[in-house]
């Protein structure tokens, strides 16, 4: 009996500290925010998901830089050529004889050219490097989806556990109240000599056991609440 009392007092003291921030009155099922809302907040604040998003952006930038680097092997050449030319035209007639005409013409020529100086091996290598980086982005996408699924599953489990522990607190509170009433009645009968010591002792132990279970349920609810709040990154109560 003494050992049971000592354990109960120690556990009640610990639980009292645990619930200093969130009292049993506040921790009700109807006060919990919707689980879908908590999942969305947790995913938005997840440091691991943010790290994956940064890696994706980094790989995107590397691909863009590699594509721009292609331009350093391309050169544009342009030129203009111009000059004067003389052309002769000889006409033969029946009466006038032969007539020679000279024409002067100015010629202008424009030249535009595109030069590509790139070994074939480098073309092939560049293509494969970009493909590898694209696959890396795809891999990061799958990793992000996997991380989001893990967060959702963890939140759903903790949310379900917390609801169960909250209901356990309510049920255990009723058991404690009932056992306290029974103990009061048993104590009266025992003092009047109408109840054997063994039955009175059993009533006392039942009362303490119910209080121990009550404090255990409170402690489990606090642990689930604190863990869920930590994963979400903010208050989970309305």
Secondary structure, 3 states (H helix, E strand, C coil): CHHHHHHHHHHHHHHHHHCCCCCCCCCCHHHECCHHHHHHHHHHHCHHHHHHHHHHHHHHHHHHHHHHHHHHHEEEEEEEEEEEEEEEEEEECCCCCEEEEEEEEEEEEEEEEEEECCCHHHHHHHHHHHHHHHHHHHHHHHHHHHHHHHHHHHHHHHHHHHHHHHHHHHHHHHHHHHHHHHHHHHHHHHHCCCCCHHHHHHHHHHHHHHHHHHHHHHHHHHHHHHHHHHHHCCCCEC
